[in-house]
């Protein structure tokens, strides 16, 4: 069962600032997406990812890391990685072969009017099941877990 989280205007401003700084740092350092993603708007990707992270942190009632250039650190301590999808896309959580087996991955669906739908979560090692493996072409193989195969978001807790 999913959960809908509505961010406040202040939350949106805070997360948008972090997403903006993430893209600025990427440009300054000449970084490119390590999985070959060539989206039309990297600014949007960074901002929407930050918004999704903040939505999950707010749901869990824990601090958000607001990380910039913290690629190996979890999005939310101690072990949560947040993945965001657009509503018009098929709802699948992407886990890469090098992602950590012991981290929990949360799928968040971008909605409208500052609303974010938390669809579920899965442990990295459980996402790396052969049934979920695909190689979509020019971006390398990955695991694409359908949202209906994720754990109920209400079972995600921080101990």
C-alpha positions in Angstrom: 0.0 0.0 0.0 1.4 3.4 -1.0 1.5 6.5 1.1 1.0 10.1 -0.2 3.2 12.8 1.2 2.6 16.5 0.6 5.6 18.7 0.9 5.3 22.3 2.2 6.4 25.2 0.2 9.3 25.6 2.5 10.2 21.9 2.0 10.1 22.5 -1.8 12.3 25.5 -1.6 14.9 23.6 0.6 15.0 20.5 -1.6 15.1 22.6 -4.8 18.1 24.5 -3.5 19.9 21.2 -2.8 19.0 19.8 -6.2 20.2 23.0 -7.8 23.5 22.8 -5.9 23.9 19.2 -6.9 23.7 20.1 -10.6 26.0 23.1 -10.2 28.6 20.9 -8.5 28.3 18.3 -11.3 28.8 21.0 -13.9 31.8 22.5 -12.1 33.5 19.1 -11.7 32.6 18.0 -15.2 30.7 15.0 -13.9 28.4 13.0 -16.2 25.9 10.3 -15.2 27.8 7.1 -14.5 25.0 5.0 -16.0 24.9 6.8 -19.3 21.6 8.7 -18.6 21.3 11.5 -21.1 18.1 13.1 -19.8 16.8 16.3 -21.4 17.0 18.1 -18.1 19.6 17.2 -15.5 18.5 20.2 -13.4 15.0 18.6 -13.1 16.5 15.2 -12.3 18.5 16.6 -9.4 15.7 18.7 -8.0 13.1 16.0 -8.3 15.4 13.5 -6.7 16.1 15.8 -3.7 12.3 16.4 -3.3 11.7 12.6 -3.2 14.4 12.2 -0.6 12.9 14.8 1.6 9.4 13.3 1.2 10.8 9.9 2.5 12.7 11.6 5.4 9.5 13.5 6.3 7.5 10.3 6.2 10.0 8.5 8.5 10.3 11.6 10.8 14.1 11.6 10.5 16.6 14.2 9.3 17.4 14.4 5.6 21.1 14.4 4.7 20.9 17.0 2.0 24.0 15.5 0.5 25.9 17.1 -2.4 28.5 14.9 -4.1 28.0 12.2 -1.5 27.6 9.4 -4.1 28.4 6.5 -1.8 26.5 7.7 1.2 22.8 6.8 1.8 20.2 9.4 1.0 18.7 8.9 4.5 20.8 7.4 7.4 21.5 4.7 8.2 20.8 2.7 5.0 18.1 4.2 2.7 18.5 5.1 -1.0 15.6 6.9 -2.7 14.7 6.3 -6.3 12.2 8.6 -8.0 10.0 7.9 -11.1 7.7 10.1 -13.1 4.0 9.3 -12.9 3.8 8.7 -16.6 6.5 6.0 -16.5 6.0 2.4 -15.6 6.5 2.1 -11.9 9.7 0.1 -11.4 12.5 0.6 -9.0 16.0 0.5 -10.5 18.8 -1.1 -8.7 22.3 -1.3 -10.3 24.7 -4.3 -9.8 27.1 -2.2 -7.8 24.4 -0.9 -5.4 24.9 -2.1 -1.9 23.1 -5.3 -1.0 22.5 -4.2 2.6 20.8 -0.9 1.8 17.1 -0.4 1.5 15.8 1.2 -1.8 12.6 3.2 -1.8 10.5 4.0 -4.9 8.8 7.4 -4.9 6.4 8.5 -7.6 6.4 12.2 -8.5 3.0 13.6 -8.5 1.7 17.2 -8.8 1.2 20.0 -6.4 4.1 19.0 -4.1 2.6 15.5 -3.6 4.9 12.4 -3.6 3.7 8.8 -3.5 5.9 6.4 -1.6 5.3 3.1 -3.4 7.4 0.6 -1.4 10.9 -0.6 -0.7 13.2 -3.5 -1.1 16.6 -4.6 0.2 19.3 -4.3 -2.4 20.2 -8.0 -2.3 16.5 -8.9 -2.9 16.2 -6.5 -5.8 19.1 -8.3 -7.5 17.0 -11.3 -8.5 17.4 -12.7 -12.0 13.7 -12.2 -12.8 14.3 -8.4 -12.5 17.5 -8.3 -14.6 17.3 -6.4 -17.9 19.8 -4.7 -20.3 17.8 -1.8 -21.8 20.6 -1.1 -24.3 23.1 1.6 -24.0 23.1 2.1 -20.2 24.3 -1.3 -18.9 22.3 -4.0 -17.2 20.3 -3.3 -14.0 17.5 -4.7 -12.0 14.0 -3.3 -12.5 11.7 -4.3 -9.7 7.9 -3.7 -10.4 6.3 -1.7 -7.6 3.9 -4.5 -6.9 6.8 -6.7 -5.8 8.1 -4.1 -3.3 7.6 -4.3 0.5 4.7 -2.2 1.9 6.1 1.3 2.6 4.4 1.1 6.0 6.9 -1.6 7.0 9.9 0.8 6.4 11.2 1.9 9.8 14.4 3.4 11.2 15.6 1.7 14.3 
